[in-house]
Amino acid sequence: MPILYRFKSTVLLLFLIGSSCKGQQKETISNSEPSSEVPAPIKVAANRTEAYLPLLQGKKVGVVANPTSVIFKEQENTHLVDSLLSLGVHIKQVFAPEHGFRGTADAGEHVKDGVDTQTGLPIISLYGKNRKPSKEQLSDLDVVVFDIQDVGVRFYTFIASLQLVMEACAENDVPVIVLDRPNPNGHYVDGPTMMEEHTSYLGLNTIPLVYGMTMGEYAKMLNSEGWLENGSKADLTVIELENYTHESEYHLPIRPSPNLPNDTSITLYPSLGLFEGTNVNAGRGTEFQFQRYGASFMDSTAYDFSYVPEPNFGSKYPKEEGKTCYGRDLADTPRMNEMTMQWIIDAYNNTLEKSNFFLTDGFTKHAGTPLLQKQIEEGLSNEEIKATWQEDLEGFKKIRAKYLIYD
C-alpha cells in the first residue's frame, strides 16, 4: 500500500475515533449531572434482627412496645413481640406506655395492667399506677428491649418512658437494648427550653421543645450526661438505623398515637401541641388532629373556616365538643423546618375573653417555662419570642452534638 494512502487512511481513522470520543464525552458529562436516583430506603433497627437476636438468645426478655413496634415486610408487617416469639425468644412480659400496647387509650388516659389477648403475655402499664418499672417487675428479666416510634417533641411522653425504663434497669442491673427509629422532626432544634423547676412527665430534662435526636441518640445522652436518677448509668446498647440522616424525610407507616394520623399532623405538632395548655381545640374530635385549631369563643369575623369537634377514636371528650369552632385550617402545610408561635398568638389575639385562654399550669408544663405565656400576653411577636430562645438552643446543640449517631 502506498505510504501516502496509508497516511491519509490513518488520519481519517483518527478523525473518526476522535469524533466518536467527543460524542461519548458529551454523554458522560450529561450523565454526571446530579443523580435522580432514589436513596436507599431507611431500615429501622427492628428489621436488623441479625444485630440483636444474638443478644436475646437464652435470655428472659421484657419488651417496651406499642403499635409502632413492628418489623416491616413486603407482604405484611409483623409486630416485634409476635416476631420475637416466633423466633423462639423467651418474652416474659410487655411494658405498655401512654395509649397502651395496642394503642387505643386517649391521651392522658390511664392504662391498666392486663393480658394481651393475642399472645397471652402479661401487660404492665407504664402509664397507670406507676410510670417506672418496679424492682419486682424487673426481677425475673435478663434484658429489656425498648422499641417505640417517637416524633421528637419534648412533651410527647415516650422519651419520659425511655428515661424511667433506663433508670429502673440501671438500678436493678438489667441491660437495655434500644431499637432505633427515625425522628420525623429530627432535622432541627427549636422551641423554649424546659426550666428545671417545671420538669414533669411532659419534660423530665432541661432540653428544648424540639430536640432533633432519635431515641437511640437521646438514650446515649441520658446515660452519659448523668440525667438518670442519682446519676446512675444503664448497661445500654443502641441498635442503629441504616440509610438514615437527620435530613431524611420519613413517612410514618403507622400512626404513632391516636391523634397523630399523618405527616402533616406530625410536622405541625411542635407548634400546635402547645394548644393542649389552652382552652382552644387543636383538631381533636375531628379527623384532622393537630392540623387545625379553633374555638367557639374566638372572633368569628376574623376567620372563614369553622368546624365542630365530636367524640371519636382517640378523643372521647374533645374540647368544645358539639360547638362551632372558628379558626384556621392548616391541612395543606408542607414539612416545617422550625416551630412557630404565629398560630397560638393569632388564636390569643382573636379570643374574645382572653382570661379564659390559658390553662396556666398545663401550658407551663407543655412550654417548660411560665415565660412563654407572659410573652404572648404582653404582645410579643413570633420573632421576638424566638429570639429569647437562641442562647439556650446553642448551648443544647453543643451537648447534642456529642451523642449524634447519624449525619
N, C-alpha and C positions, 0 to 999 in steps of 0.2 A: 504494500500500500504506500503511495507517495507520502513523503513526510508532511507536505503542506496539507494534504487531505486529512492525515491523522491529527494534525494540529487543530484544524477547523472543527473536526469531529469532537475533539476533547473540549474545545471552547464551548461548543454547542451543548455538550453533556453537562459541563459545569454550570452553564447558564440555566439549564432545565432543573438541575438539582437545587441551585440557589433559589430559583422561583418557587419550587416546591417547599423549600425550608421556610421561605418568607410566609407562605400561606399557613404552614404549620405553626409558625411563630405567632401569628395573629390569633390563631385558635387557642394557643396556650395562654396568651395574655388575657383573652376573653374568659377563659376558664379559671384564671387566678383571681378574678373579682370575688368580693365577699360571697362565701358559700351560703346557699339557702337550705343546706341540709338540716333536717330535723335533729335537734340534740338528742343524745341518748336518754331514754326515759329514766326518771328517778326511781331508784329501787329502795323501798323502805327497809329498815333493819329487820322487821318481822319476816320479810321474804328471804333474808340471808340465813336460812336455817343452818347452813354449814358452819356459820360463825359462832352460833350459840348453843346448838344442840349438845355438843360435847361437854358444855358447862352444866348441863342439866341431867346427864345420864347418871342413873343410880341415886339421884337426889330427891328429897321431898320438897316440892315446889309450891310456893304461893304466887298467884298472879294478880296484879292490879290491872284491871281491864274494864272496858266499856264497849259499846257497839263499834267504835272505830278501830278496835284492836283486831285487825284482820290481816290475813295473808292473801294478797291479790293474785288471782289466777285468771287465765284467759276465759275459761268457761264460767266458773262460779267462785266467788270469793269464799274463803273459809275463815271462820273466827279462830284467832290464835289458840284459845283454850281447846276448841274442838280438834285443831290440827295437832297440838301437843299431845293430847290424849291418844289420838290415832297413831302417833309415833312412839307410843309407849312411855311418855313422860309421866311421872307419878305426881300429878297435881293434887294437893291436899285440900286447897280452898282458894276461893276467889275473893279479892277485896274490891268493893264497888265504890267509886267516887260519886260526886254530885250527879244527879239524874239516874243513877243506878246502873247495874250491869247491862241490862237490856235497853236502858236509855229512855224510860217512859215517864220519869218523875219531872215535875215542874222545877224551874229554877228556885233554889232556896227550900224546896220541899224535902223534909227528912226522908231518908231512905232506910228501910228496915232490913235487918238481917233476915236471911231466909235460905231457901234451897233452889238452885237452878233446875227448872223442870226438864230442860233438855239434856243435862249431864248428870243430875243428881248431886252436884258438888255443893257444899255449903257456901253461902254468900255472906261475907262480913261487910257491913256497911262502914264506909269512911265518911258518911255524911248523915249520921244519926246520933246515937248515944255518944259515940267517940269518933274523932276525926284522925286519930293516930292509932295504929295497931298496938294492942297491949302486949305485954310480955307473954301472957298466956296464949294469945293468938299467934305468936311467932315461935312459941316454944318447941313445936314439932316440925319446924321448917329448916331446911338446909340452905335455901336461897329464895329470894323474891324477884320476880320478873315484873318490870313496870313498862306497860305499853299503852300509852294514851295519846291521841291526837290533840295537840294544843293549837291555839290561834294567836299566841304571842301578846296577849293583853293581861296586865298585872291582875286585874280583878276577876279574870276567868280562873276559876278556883283549882284547876288541875295542877298548877305549879305549886299551890299550897299543899295539895295532896302528896305530890312528889317529895316536898321538903319533909313533911311529917313522917312519911314512909321511910325516908332515908334516916331520919333521926331515930326512929324506933329500931330500925335494923342496926344502926351503929351502936345503940345502947345494948342490943341483945346479940351482937356478934353474928348477924345474919347478912351475908353478901347480897348486894343489889345489882341486878342487870337491867339497864335501861335500853330498850329497843327504840332507836331514834326515828323520828318522823319529821317531815318538813314543817317549817313555820310559815304559813301563808302571809304573815305580816313581818317576816324576818328580814326584810330589805331596808329597814330604817329603825332609828331610835328616836322617840319623841314623847312629849307629854310631861306633866308635872311629876316630880319625884316624891315618893312616899316619905313622909316625915316619921321618924322613929316613934314618936308619942302617939301616932294614929295608926300603927300597924294593927291588922286584924286578919281574918281569914281571906279578906279581899286584897291582901297585900301584906306579906309577912316580913318583907325586907325593904330597905331604902333604895328601891330601883325605880326607873321611870315607868310611866303607864304603858309604853310600848318599848320593849327591851331588846328586840332584834336578835333572839337566840333560839335555837332548838331546845327541846327538852334535854337532850344529851349534853349540850353545851352548858345549859343552866345548872344541870346536876353537878357538873365539874366545878362550876363557880360556887355553888352552895358548899361543896365539900372542902374546897381549898381556901375560901375566904373566911372560914370559921363561922358560917351563918347557921349551922346546925346547933341545936341547944347544947349549952355548955362547951361549945367549940369542938364537939365530937366529930369524928370523921368516919364515913361509911366505907366499907370494902366495896368500891364502885367499879363496875365495868360498863362502858358505853359501846353498844354495837352500832357502828356508824352507817349512815346513808351512803348510797352510791349515786354519782352523777348529779349531786345537789350543790348549788351555791346559794348564797344569800340573795342573789338577784333572780333566782329561779321563780317563775310563776308556777304555782302549784294549785291545781284544781282538786279540791277535796271530794273524793268519790262518795263519801258518806258524811252526812251532816254531823258535826262534832257534838252538837247538843240540839235539843228540840227547836230552839228559837234562832238557830243559825242555819238556815236552809240552803244557802248558796254562796257563791263567791262574792256577790255584791254585799250581802249582809256581813260577811267576814271582813271585807275591806273597810266598811263603814263602822264596824263595831267599836274600834277605839274611840271614835268621835261620838257616836250615838249612844254608846253604853253608859255615858255619864247621865243620860236622861233617867236611868234607873234610880238616881238620887233626887228626882224631882217628881212632881205630880203629872208630868206630861207623858203621854203614851208614845212609845217608840216602835209601834207596829205590832206589839204583842196582841194576840186576839185577831190577827189577820194572817194571810199567807205571805206577807211582806215584812216580816220581823226585821228590825234594825235596817229598814230601807225607806222608812217614812217616820214622821213624827207629827203630833198634833194633840189638841185638847179642846174640849167644849168651851173652856174659859179663855181661849185665845181669840184675838180680834178677827172675826170672820171677814171683815172688809179688806184685810191685809193678804188674804190667800184666795186662790182659785181652786184649791184642792181640799177635799174632805173625805172622811171615811168613818165607819162605825165598827169599833172592836167588839167581837163576840167570843165567848169561850171556845177554845179549840185545843188541838193536840199541843201540849207544852205550855198552855196558859189557861188554866181553869177559871181564873179570876183576873182578867186583864184590867188595867187602869182604864177608866172612862167607859166601862162596859155598857153597851147599848146606846151610847151618846154619840152625836155627830161631832167628830173632831176636825178642827180646821188646822191646816199645817202644810207641810211640803212633802212631795213625792220625790224620792232620791233613787228610785229603782234603776235609772239609767247611768248612775255614777260609775266611771271607769276605775280601774285599780288605782288606789291612792298611795302616795309616797310620803305622806305625813298625816298627822291627826290635826283636826281643826276645831276651833271653838265657835266658828261662824254660825252654826245652826243652833247651838244652845243659847248664844247671845241673841239670835233672831227670835227664838221662842220666848225668851225672857222679856225682850223689848215689846213683844206683841201680846203679852199676858195682861189681861185687864186688871187683875188683882195680884200684884207681884208678891204680896206677903204669903200667898199660897203656893208659890212656885217651888221653892226648895224644901226638900225633906232633909234638913241640915245634917243630922247625924249620918244618914245614908249617903248624902252627897259627899261629905268629908271622907267617908270610908272608901268611896269609889275614886275620888280625886286624890286621896292620900294627904290632903292638906286643906285647912279651912280657908287658906288664902284665895283659892280659886273662886269660891262663892263670893267673897268680898270684892274681888276684882270685877266680876260680872255685875254685881250690884252697883259698883262705882262707875260703870260705863266704859271700862277699858275695852279697846278693840282686840280682835283676834291677834293682830301683830304685836300689840303692846303686851298682851298676856304671854305670848310665846317667847318674847324677848326675856322675860323673867325666868324662863326655864333653862336658858342656854348654859350657864355656868355649871349647874348640876349635871346636865346632859354630857358635857365634855368630860367631867370627872368620871361619870359612869362608863363612858366609852373606853377610857383607859383601862378600867378594870375588866370590862367585857372582852377587850382585845386579847387578854391573856388566855381566854378559855375557848376562843373560836376554833372549831374543828374544820369549818368549811370556808372557802373564799367569800 
